[in-house]
């Protein structure tokens, strides 16, 4: 069988690679037909040249064709949904329904449509006008964006269709997508529809390009390349930090979503009031997608005592009763086993699970570990080893002081949850611990598990290092996620006809909100 | 004479350093009485501990005392202006009037007052509310901010009084100021007034701390320290990049303003139309502060020909007629001589100047060099060596294609200027070259020199690497400059009484602009 072509400069062409790879069905361990190329630098270089050219054209493009592209792409995904869902299911073992067909695919097309609206409207760029001094500024496209997508959301974070892709395009940048190698076929189908939509919208052909895989050294090289605007990466911390080091050394911005334990703090009143319900809620959240959500609650903090033991027992029973879902790949299964081993070496005890399942495909028993606050405080680094998959760690603390100590040793996380009782008996403890947790997480939740990441303008899917590479930005939520892909550009005394449309006296068609002389308004500059 | 104390945790204490230094009057070469300590890690560590404590208190502070502090500080600077200007003049040799007393000091107190207003009002944090999903987010204080100020603006960019200081404080962070070692006395006087204002406003005592100097290794260590929120640095590229590498490796954000050539492109029509006037304008801008502005025009691009030769001759005459002002230090004089040497080695020819003046103090002859486009294209790196001081380079190009090539090889810059004629004969050339220049500069000017950096909400005093470390942020301009010192924090389903004031249904007293369900408004959330 021939190797699938890559999409470069508006053409599906043969990769100038030497190696190939193929996907595996993680539910069965069977190979999925279809060989995909591992691109070498020659492919990356071609893509960068083409993207640099497209970036020049896109910078002077009105937003209309960009919005048309995003909308048409959404429609095309919907039209081909059956085939796309089927292949994604084979490549990832995620359930077709409701997960892929009814949740993730609509979320993905919804993101594309929100991005289209944001591009048309234009407020994301924070256009700012000082009429007295005639100084004007806004965020403008940063240049070619590489998107490296993760394994766990084959649609919503897909490098050629997901949130980073949509945000980078809506901000006026061409994207070079590097597929996640666990679902190359899904990426191919999405890439085909994306490119068809590029042609329909009349955008520069290299607005969307697609490679399937690159070597590590080429990844570092492309992150630092002068033609690259930035790179948006979602994936493992180790690989992400290598890209970061390369980009940092070259002075390139890079946006990373790396890892997160997503601590859940259940205060004693809440545990006493509704422990059984919380055990159900927690188990449901922690097994969602076989625990392979970026916001999976991997760490639960409980106050030691009878209620805590009951909670642990209830979770144990639920984990043992629930079937272990398939993991995304054999690599994920191996990494999960290694992480559980590390946690045990650092002092965590197994409550249940802790072993791979003896059947074809990539499966690991639903796993719960526990450790007390003393042990956690003694080795916080190893006890925060990310166990990506269906494994969680309970930390029991003896009192508020120890809870504060444990939280004080937590890494930066995407999310942190606090459950408290409805009667107010937890309020003092909340007031004491919340400031400590708040600083360590991007999104703080009350009485709610972290796995739902709504595509809301107010969302923050980001957080302090090492959960991401910069605490000021979010990967989900429009328009804020677009701002990662903009450079601040100021026009000082520039003649009116030479200004970009968004900074002229007359507001452009989208009527963006503009900060004119200190007031946000959708009006024209008054004459 | 005793060594001056440092300001740590609300007390002026003796530094636990071993070494000391003192300032020198660069106009005369004479030592200025007053020994200042070189702090070791013990001082940095104490400051970090105290700042971490202050950060916790400031996070829950209402904006009122922060605004009161900034306002009282401005008033105190004004009350002590005579003494402060006198000492700054001795330490920097910058003229007392108009520069220090009538321009830079009012700018500095104006910045403090603008920052006070921004803190009170609160729009800088981009509060965003999704009422349907009950998700709310805003930028919140990032944590202790180190400010390393430059030598060239002893007030407006002073680490304990300037723009970065004001922005970091207004965003709710404590500041640890590291004075620039060329003007420690000015920093001491400003630090005294800052601390008195801290006490008057009732802020945590460690809100403002002051060290005078640190070793390079300690600088790198503090940039990466877990207690550090971020570091704002303005200074030489070499030192800045070492701090950046340390911060990057630790996953810390860092904001740098490093270096800039500030290219000025004079199109042929403009040169023919008003060459003599432009020579006057250029000379004035390039000698301002003896060429030691971040936005000094160090590189002029001309189309070769008679008009270009006349411009060069006119500039030469003006440079030779103007007295060479004092440089900020002997180190600046040495670096300038070395840079001019590098430019010559790379092929630039001396038009005038190119030598230190034979008199006490730090002086270098007003200098102009020239090179043609072929030579520039052959060695763009060395020919963009920053010559910080009163030296500029003219690049003559033969045609539009060569102009495009030269611009295409330019580094990232803070500013770029284009002069064109009033009749329209330069318009086609402008349209061709502007897109190339635009991508390489943070602020694009028309028919205006870059040295004026207005404190406007629309200002961008930032730009692509290596002029700064991140192209999305500005160091000047309120409220945008505050956003560097914020972390995005989201509240998901958090109970109403636990929300920060800016995210509650009822808008706080400052009536910030908030993005509520996609609309910017100063109103409450409607019930």
Boltz contact constraints between the chains, C-beta under 6 A:
constraints:
  - contact:
      token1: [A, 128]
      token2: [B, 457]
      max_distance: 6.0
  - contact:
      token1: [A, 128]
      token2: [B, 458]
      max_distance: 6.0
  - contact:
      token1: [A, 129]
      token2: [B, 458]
      max_distance: 6.0
  - contact:
      token1: [A, 130]
      token2: [B, 456]
      max_distance: 6.0
  - contact:
      token1: [A, 130]
      token2: [B, 458]
      max_distance: 6.0
  - contact:
      token1: [A, 133]
      token2: [B, 454]
      max_distance: 6.0
  - contact:
      token1: [A, 133]
      token2: [B, 456]
      max_distance: 6.0
  - contact:
      token1: [A, 135]
      token2: [B, 456]
      max_distance: 6.0
  - contact:
      token1: [A, 135]
      token2: [B, 458]
      max_distance: 6.0
  - contact:
      token1: [A, 135]
      token2: [B, 459]
      max_distance: 6.0
  - contact:
      token1: [A, 136]
      token2: [B, 458]
      max_distance: 6.0
  - contact:
      token1: [A, 137]
      token2: [B, 458]
      max_distance: 6.0
  - contact:
      token1: [A, 137]
      token2: [B, 460]
      max_distance: 6.0
  - contact:
      token1: [A, 248]
      token2: [B, 248]
      max_distance: 6.0
  - contact:
      token1: [A, 251]
      token2: [B, 465]
      max_distance: 6.0
  - contact:
      token1: [A, 251]
      token2: [B, 466]
      max_distance: 6.0
  - contact:
      token1: [A, 253]
      token2: [B, 470]
      max_distance: 6.0
  - contact:
      token1: [A, 443]
      token2: [B, 490]
      max_distance: 6.0
  - contact:
      token1: [A, 443]
      token2: [B, 492]
      max_distance: 6.0
  - contact:
      token1: [A, 444]
      token2: [B, 491]
      max_distance: 6.0
  - contact:
      token1: [A, 445]
      token2: [B, 492]
      max_distance: 6.0
  - contact:
      token1: [A, 445]
      token2: [B, 493]
      max_distance: 6.0
  - contact:
      token1: [A, 446]
      token2: [B, 493]
      max_distance: 6.0
  - contact:
      token1: [A, 446]
      token2: [B, 494]
      max_distance: 6.0
  - contact:
      token1: [A, 446]
      token2: [B, 495]
      max_distance: 6.0
  - contact:
      token1: [A, 448]
      token2: [B, 493]
      max_distance: 6.0
  - contact:
      token1: [A, 454]
      token2: [B, 133]
      max_distance: 6.0
  - contact:
      token1: [A, 456]
      token2: [B, 130]
      max_distance: 6.0
  - contact:
      token1: [A, 456]
      token2: [B, 133]
      max_distance: 6.0
  - contact:
      token1: [A, 456]
      token2: [B, 135]
      max_distance: 6.0
  - contact:
      token1: [A, 457]
      token2: [B, 128]
      max_distance: 6.0
  - contact:
      token1: [A, 458]
      token2: [B, 128]
      max_distance: 6.0
  - contact:
      token1: [A, 458]
      token2: [B, 129]
      max_distance: 6.0
  - contact:
      token1: [A, 458]
      token2: [B, 130]
      max_distance: 6.0
  - contact:
      token1: [A, 458]
      token2: [B, 135]
      max_distance: 6.0
  - contact:
      token1: [A, 458]
      token2: [B, 136]
      max_distance: 6.0
  - contact:
      token1: [A, 458]
      token2: [B, 137]
      max_distance: 6.0
  - contact:
      token1: [A, 459]
      token2: [B, 135]
      max_distance: 6.0
  - contact:
      token1: [A, 460]
      token2: [B, 137]
      max_distance: 6.0
  - contact:
      token1: [A, 460]
      token2: [B, 488]
      max_distance: 6.0
  - contact:
      token1: [A, 460]
      token2: [B, 490]
      max_distance: 6.0
  - contact:
      token1: [A, 462]
      token2: [B, 488]
      max_distance: 6.0
  - contact:
      token1: [A, 465]
      token2: [B, 251]
      max_distance: 6.0
  - contact:
      token1: [A, 466]
      token2: [B, 251]
      max_distance: 6.0
  - contact:
      token1: [A, 470]
      token2: [B, 253]
      max_distance: 6.0
  - contact:
      token1: [A, 471]
      token2: [B, 487]
      max_distance: 6.0
  - contact:
      token1: [A, 472]
      token2: [B, 488]
      max_distance: 6.0
  - contact:
      token1: [A, 474]
      token2: [B, 488]
      max_distance: 6.0
  - contact:
      token1: [A, 487]
      token2: [B, 471]
      max_distance: 6.0
  - contact:
      token1: [A, 488]
      token2: [B, 460]
      max_distance: 6.0
  - contact:
      token1: [A, 488]
      token2: [B, 462]
      max_distance: 6.0
  - contact:
      token1: [A, 488]
      token2: [B, 472]
      max_distance: 6.0
  - contact:
      token1: [A, 488]
      token2: [B, 474]
      max_distance: 6.0
  - contact:
      token1: [A, 490]
      token2: [B, 443]
      max_distance: 6.0
  - contact:
      token1: [A, 490]
      token2: [B, 460]
      max_distance: 6.0
  - contact:
      token1: [A, 491]
      token2: [B, 444]
      max_distance: 6.0
  - contact:
      token1: [A, 492]
      token2: [B, 443]
      max_distance: 6.0
  - contact:
      token1: [A, 492]
      token2: [B, 445]
      max_distance: 6.0
  - contact:
      token1: [A, 493]
      token2: [B, 445]
      max_distance: 6.0
  - contact:
      token1: [A, 493]
      token2: [B, 446]
      max_distance: 6.0
  - contact:
      token1: [A, 493]
      token2: [B, 448]
      max_distance: 6.0
  - contact:
      token1: [A, 494]
      token2: [B, 446]
      max_distance: 6.0
  - contact:
      token1: [A, 495]
      token2: [B, 446]
      max_distance: 6.0
  - contact:
      token1: [A, 513]
      token2: [B, 520]
      max_distance: 6.0
  - contact:
      token1: [A, 520]
      token2: [B, 513]
      max_distance: 6.0
  - contact:
      token1: [A, 520]
      token2: [B, 520]
      max_distance: 6.0
